[in-house]
């Protein structure tokens, strides 16, 4: 079965971030990869509508200085007056989808990309989730389209395989045998079911 990881790294976090990513992708556990810089993003009306939920989440987790607010509603009301606002430019992030060796775990990915903090790497254990994350690179996935995000061109995506072919040939529940030679021609052993 295909498995992979989705990783986000803030631009400038490691100096020459693209150089850092390229060297990380040379790790022997990473078989194939695709990445892009999302640097043309702006806060939308959707972000402004969903922001109070994020603020309530912060309140539930607790934070230093929350004692100056008498209630969650007071905190949300005050924070909604502060930036960012709709139309403000978002921070630039590198988005990476990588296919990995079957011996690779979350901890290994955290070490390879030096991300020992949120956002944690997202394990992609099904083909349709990988396909959706590859679509997310160009912002053509369902949620990005509905949120009105900037659409990136295929030329902006740097990859070690034909990611467009993978997206177009991968259905949500298609069998892996159709695609085993598309990414890596490694032989797969069939699983035996134990009833």
C-alpha positions as CSV (number, residue, x, y, z in Angstrom):
1,X,0.0,0.0,0.0
2,X,1.2,3.5,-0.8
3,X,2.0,5.7,2.2
4,X,3.4,9.1,2.5
5,X,3.6,12.2,4.6
6,X,2.5,15.8,4.2
7,X,4.8,18.4,5.8
8,X,4.5,22.2,6.1
9,X,7.5,24.4,6.8
10,X,7.4,28.1,7.2
11,X,9.5,30.0,4.7
12,X,12.7,31.3,6.2
13,X,12.6,28.9,9.2
14,X,15.8,27.2,8.2
15,X,17.6,30.1,6.4
16,X,17.6,28.9,2.8
17,X,14.5,26.8,3.3
18,X,14.4,25.3,-0.2
19,X,18.0,24.2,0.1
20,X,17.2,22.6,3.5
21,X,14.2,20.8,2.0
22,X,16.2,19.6,-1.0
23,X,18.9,18.1,1.3
24,X,16.2,16.5,3.5
25,X,14.5,14.9,0.5
26,X,17.8,13.1,-0.3
27,X,17.3,11.0,2.8
28,X,17.3,7.3,1.9
29,X,13.9,6.7,3.5
30,X,12.3,9.2,1.2
31,X,11.5,7.5,-2.2
32,X,9.6,10.2,-4.1
33,X,8.5,13.7,-3.4
34,X,6.7,16.9,-4.6
35,X,6.8,20.3,-3.0
36,X,5.8,24.0,-3.6
37,X,6.0,27.4,-2.0
38,X,2.6,28.9,-1.1
39,X,3.5,32.6,-1.2
40,X,0.5,34.1,-2.9
41,X,-2.0,33.5,-0.2
42,X,-4.3,36.2,1.4
43,X,-6.8,35.9,4.2
44,X,-10.3,35.4,2.9
45,X,-13.8,35.9,4.3
46,X,-13.7,32.1,5.0
47,X,-10.7,32.7,7.3
48,X,-12.5,35.5,9.1
49,X,-15.6,33.3,9.7
50,X,-13.6,30.4,11.0
51,X,-11.2,32.5,13.2
52,X,-13.5,32.6,16.2
53,X,-13.5,28.8,16.4
54,X,-9.7,28.8,16.5
55,X,-9.7,31.4,19.3
56,X,-12.2,29.3,21.3
57,X,-9.8,26.4,20.8
58,X,-7.0,28.5,22.2
59,X,-9.2,29.4,25.2
60,X,-10.0,25.7,25.9
61,X,-6.3,24.9,25.9
62,X,-5.4,27.7,28.2
63,X,-2.6,30.3,27.7
64,X,-0.6,32.7,29.7
65,X,-2.5,35.9,30.3
66,X,-6.0,34.5,29.9
67,X,-6.8,35.5,33.5
68,X,-7.3,39.1,32.3
69,X,-10.5,38.0,30.4
70,X,-13.7,37.2,32.3
71,X,-15.0,34.9,29.6
72,X,-14.2,33.2,26.3
73,X,-16.6,35.5,24.5
74,X,-14.7,38.6,25.8
75,X,-11.4,37.1,24.6
76,X,-12.8,36.2,21.2
77,X,-14.4,39.7,20.8
78,X,-11.1,41.5,21.6
79,X,-9.0,39.2,19.4
80,X,-11.3,39.6,16.4
81,X,-10.5,43.4,16.5
82,X,-6.8,42.6,16.1
83,X,-5.1,41.7,12.8
84,X,-5.1,39.7,10.5
85,X,-8.0,41.0,8.4
86,X,-9.5,39.8,5.2
87,X,-7.1,40.7,2.4
88,X,-4.0,40.7,4.5
89,X,-1.1,38.6,3.1
90,X,-0.5,35.2,4.8
91,X,2.9,33.9,5.8
92,X,4.6,31.9,3.1
93,X,4.8,28.1,3.7
94,X,6.5,25.2,1.8
95,X,4.2,22.3,1.4
96,X,5.8,18.9,0.9
97,X,4.3,15.5,0.0
98,X,6.8,12.6,0.2
99,X,6.4,8.9,-0.4
100,X,8.5,6.9,2.2
101,X,10.0,3.6,2.9
102,X,7.7,1.3,4.8
103,X,10.2,1.4,7.8
104,X,9.7,5.2,8.1
105,X,7.6,6.5,11.0
106,X,6.4,9.9,12.2
107,X,9.5,10.4,14.4
108,X,11.8,9.8,11.4
109,X,10.0,12.4,9.4
110,X,10.1,14.9,12.3
111,X,13.9,14.3,12.5
112,X,14.5,14.5,8.7
113,X,12.6,17.8,8.4
114,X,13.5,19.1,11.9
115,X,9.8,19.7,12.9
116,X,9.6,18.9,16.6
117,X,6.7,21.3,17.0
118,X,3.3,21.9,15.4
119,X,2.3,21.4,12.6
120,X,3.2,17.7,12.9
121,X,3.7,15.6,9.8
122,X,0.4,14.3,8.4
123,X,0.6,10.5,7.7
124,X,-1.1,9.8,4.4
125,X,-2.2,6.1,4.6
126,X,-4.6,5.9,1.6
127,X,-4.2,6.7,-2.1
128,X,-7.2,9.2,-2.1
129,X,-5.6,11.1,0.8
130,X,-2.3,11.3,-1.1
131,X,-4.1,12.4,-4.2
132,X,-6.0,15.1,-2.3
133,X,-2.7,16.4,-0.7
134,X,-1.1,16.5,-4.2
135,X,-4.1,18.5,-5.4
136,X,-3.6,20.8,-2.3
137,X,-0.1,21.7,-3.7
138,X,-1.7,23.5,-6.6
139,X,-4.8,24.5,-4.4
140,X,-7.2,22.5,-6.6
141,X,-8.5,20.4,-3.8
142,X,-12.2,20.7,-2.8
143,X,-11.6,22.8,0.4
144,X,-9.2,25.3,-1.3
145,X,-11.6,25.8,-4.2
146,X,-14.5,26.4,-1.8
147,X,-12.4,28.8,0.3
148,X,-11.4,30.8,-2.8
149,X,-7.6,30.2,-2.5
150,X,-5.1,31.2,-5.1
151,X,-4.6,28.5,-7.8
152,X,-0.9,27.6,-8.4
153,X,0.3,26.3,-11.8
154,X,1.8,22.8,-12.2
155,X,5.1,24.4,-13.2
156,X,5.5,25.8,-9.7
157,X,5.4,22.3,-8.2
158,X,8.8,20.6,-8.0
159,X,8.6,16.8,-8.0
160,X,10.6,13.6,-8.6
161,X,7.7,12.0,-10.4
162,X,4.8,13.0,-12.6
163,X,2.4,14.1,-9.9
164,X,-0.3,15.2,-12.4
165,X,-0.4,11.7,-13.8
166,X,-0.7,10.3,-10.3
167,X,-3.6,12.6,-9.5
168,X,-5.5,11.9,-12.8
169,X,-5.0,8.1,-12.5
170,X,-5.8,7.7,-8.8
171,X,-9.4,7.3,-7.8
172,X,-10.6,7.2,-4.3
173,X,-10.9,3.5,-4.0
174,X,-8.9,2.1,-6.9
175,X,-6.6,-0.9,-6.5
176,X,-2.9,-0.4,-5.9
177,X,-1.9,-2.9,-8.6
178,X,-2.9,-0.3,-11.3
179,X,-0.3,2.2,-10.0
180,X,2.5,0.1,-8.5
181,X,4.8,0.9,-11.4
182,X,3.9,4.6,-11.5
183,X,5.8,5.6,-8.4
184,X,8.3,2.8,-7.7
185,X,8.5,-0.5,-9.6
186,X,9.2,-2.4,-6.4
187,X,7.5,-5.8,-6.1
188,X,4.7,-6.0,-3.6
189,X,3.7,-9.1,-1.7
190,X,0.0,-9.7,-1.4
191,X,-1.5,-9.5,2.1
192,X,-3.1,-12.6,3.5
193,X,-6.3,-12.1,5.4
194,X,-6.8,-13.9,8.6
195,X,-10.4,-14.4,9.4
